[in-house]
């Protein structure tokens, strides 16, 4: 069971983008999806730790999705 973090009891942690990559998924219908998670905010719990003693972090993120190679049969006119 995961510890639940009350973000109001955490401390916001600044960060910089060290590396941000796209994940590529080929769907059974022939479509290709490119998905990237973009970190928006990080909060470190002040009083909750995992079983190894590491602090627990909560994040806010956005998922960016690009749709590629959609088969013509799946498309509709806008």
Beta strands, then each sheet from edge to edge (+ up, - down):
strand 1: 10-12
strand 2: 23-26
strand 3: 32-49
strand 4: 55-68
sheet 1: 1+ 3- 2+
sheet 2: 1+ 3- 4+
end
